[in-house]
Amino acid sequence: MSKGKVYIVGAGPGDPGLLTLRAQKVLSEADVVIYDALIHSRVLGFIPEKAKKIFRGNRNKKGALSQFQINTLLVSLARMGKNIVRLKGGDPFVFGRGAEEALELRRHKIDFEIVPGVSSAIAVPAYAGIPVTHRALNSSFTVVTGHEDPTKPEAQIDWESLALNEGTLVFLMGLHTLKGVCERLIQEGKSVETPVAVIQSGTTPQQKVVVASLADISERVKREKLKAPATVIVGKVVRLMDKLQWLKPDPLTGVRVLLTRTRDQSSYLSGLLGDRGAEVIELPTIEIAPLPISSKARGWLLKIQEYDWVIFSSVNTVEIFMKNLFDLKKDVRDLSGVKIACVGGTTAKRLKDFGVSADLVPADYKQEGLVKSFGRISCKGKRVLFARAKEGRNVLVDFLKKEKALVDFWPLYENRIPSGLKKKALGLFANEGGVDLLTFASSSSVDHFFALFSAAQRRKWLLSLPVAVIGPVTGASARKWGCRVILQPRKYTMPDLVSAIVKWGKKHKGLKS
């Protein structure tokens, strides 16, 4: 087998919007991704479902892969012909050990590509309103690792030169050595009045900035309880922060929102919420599994023009229906003369992407809305093909049969529970402190999620949390589990759900700070 290729990719400083287009492309084509801690879930969302994801763990913690193990893994996977992405925070060549990995690949004659990322050394100060250079204040900046102990006798860092340097000093990963760094700079002659900024979780909704003098900063940071990751900026440019601050708190800043939709569907909602400052946790509780087309269903498609109505219950039914239609060498022209009904505007919009306009989309985006609409139409003797999920509700089917319509019910897919979901869910609430708001877009997502936990765990972690649902059917399912449903938009669409969450966030801002 021919050797594969390794892409050593920088994911940027935290904000998923700073990921480069090249990084997004290679991620979307990967067979295997080995990724570091602190990579945003929206960035991981670009990885194909079929790709293998390997978390390298937190450095210096139990269970983490060593650099030797990572190097060995990259070489062995490449020799298997795999397309591999080594995903790192920031830029892979700025204290990212990307060069070490590239040298190992070159030694084994493995093809590789470096995909630069936006370095936190520049981006994090910028998001706090601090330029690392300014013509009137300095003409250089120096990036220094914060990992090296400034008290060790044989330091690689020239502390005397740094202290005399009039340019900006940027220390990466320097929170735990901050006190020693400040003392060493003062010892070597740096003015105790030099302004210093320490920025926690820069470029993310959790960004927090503390500013003080070189003499006082370590005590201030301790008092404010800043946590890693943090970037330290030393120099006159810090004084510009008051005038150049541009990043304002968003309505959902500090709020952790759990999404339980399918992986593909979560990305859209995640983007909408993330753009408003939320820390989005994606925990897909549903996996869409298309069902094999039966000989009976094949016959329905081959004679699709004999139907009076085709009804689509969701975006998924539209996509799977169209795939089956195209697989039979037919296309949307075969739907000419057939009336189309959709449950919801989003379903109708997806249908429109295929060049087909829905004839009936009730204002009430659920099956009851279609029941009301069909109640004004004579259905007796009409041939109806109803495309929906295997686990769907029978409200509309029962009504149409009662009205003497000739209904063919076609289950196109089933909702499955993704593998490994229980472990992820328990880890989220047991180890990461949980979330501030639960969101559900279907009854299946509710049932799959709550079934992961014992009754005691539900009481401890979940039932006190506020819940946002897409509509009344989902809300009813959540209440059956004892949930406190506080949000349900008037229109059952994702943008309306986001609007409701934002209004709620403005009232309950800063639940987690």
Summary of the structure (lengths in Angstrom):
residues: 513
radius of gyration: 27.7
end to end distance: 51.6
largest distance: 92.9
contacts: 1685
relative contact order: 0.08
helix: 38%
strand: 21%
